Amino acid sequence: GIRIATYGHAGDGNLHVNLLFDEAQRRAAEVAAQDVLRIAVELDGALSGEHGIGLSKRDAFDVEHPPLNVLLHQQLKKQLDPHGILNPGKIWRPEAS
């Protein structure tokens, strides 16, 4: 029941999936978004292209990356940004950083 508008870049295979919903459909849209991300990874796709993970995909980061990979990403981020000032909360929720 969620309308989806998809557009992309034919040359590199990036698709931008936009869920169109009203407030009453918010929970269904959140579930649909997670399904789209999971299916993309199952089809050997990636969660981000040129835009990075960001807020809309941060909770699905571990769908694409195994736990050790996530831990290494978090440790690298802490080394490069020990004070957590570079895009706080964009890849991991603040409590996970």
Residue, then its C-alpha position, 0 to 999 in steps of 0.5 A: g500500500i506504499r507508493i514508491a517512486t524510483y529513479g537512478h543512474a543507468g550508467d552505474g546502476n544507482l537507484h534512488v527509492n523514494l517512499l511516498f506516504d502520509e503520516a498514517q502510513r509511517r510505520a508501514a513505510e519504515v517496514a517497506a524501506q527496511d525491506v527494500l534495503r534488505i532485498a538490495v543486499e540480497l541481490d548483491g547490491a549496496l546500500s549507498g552509492e554517492h550519498g553515503i549511509g546517512l540517517s535513512k539507512r544507518d539502521a540497516f548498515d549491519v544488513e550489508h556488513p558483518p559484525l567485525n566489519v561494523l566494529l572496524h568501521q566504528q574504530l576507524k571513525k573513532q581514530l579519525d574523529p575522536h571527539g565525534i564532531l564529524n557528521p554526528g549520528k549519521i552512520w551510527r546512532p550517537e550511543a553506538s559511536 
